[in-house]
Amino acid sequence: MTQETLFSKIIRKELPSDIVYQDDLVTAFRDIQPRASTHILIVPNKVIPTSNDVCPDDELTLGRMITVASKLATAEGIATDGYRLIINCGDHGHQEVLHLHMHLIGGRDLGQMVPPPYPN
């Protein structure tokens, strides 16, 4: 049985949040600790703990996450200058909630994704 998550409660509107998009597959809401002027989380309505738990049946949902991100980036006015989509996985990826989610972040120069190359 899949565990209940904080995001599950937001999807069902049992917890307050600023939902900016919702359909039968995904829900998108503003992050409560934004890292830029636009910081939206896009989550599948079905609990998928990490990207390691994705199965072929989830492909439509994952595709929807990307298309929703694109639509929201346009609506937020950040599509032209660019934005970042991030999915963290596991401890080293700093995943904080075990419910797959994508961060849509933009509205400023976000700098390099990771530090310079790791020394050999």
C-alpha positions, 0 to 999 in steps of 0.5 A, a space after each residue: 500500500 502506498 503511503 499517505 503524503 503531505 502532497 496527497 492532502 494538498 491534492 485533495 484540498 485538505 491542506 491549504 495551498 496555492 494550487 495553480 493547476 489541477 487535472 485528473 493526473 497532476 496538481 501544481 501549487 506554489 512552493 511555501 519556501 520559494 527559491 525564485 519569484 516563480 517556484 511551483 511544485 508539479 506532482 502526480 495525483 497518484 503517489 509515486 515515492 521516487 523516480 526509482 518507483 516509476 513504472 510504464 503505466 506512469 508515462 502519461 502522468 510524467 509527460 503531463 508533468 512536463 507539458 503542465 510545466 511548459 504551460 505554467 512557465 508561459 503563464 508565469 512569464 518566464 518561458 522566454 528567459 528560461 527556467 529550471 525543472 528539477 526532480 530530486 531522488 533519494 538522500 543524495 538528491 535531497 528529496 524531502 517528500 517521498 512523493 515524486 515532484 518536479 520543481 518549476 523555478 524561474 524569474 531570475 538567473 539561476 546560475 550553474 546547476 551543479 558546481 564545476 566538474 568533480 576532480 578525477 
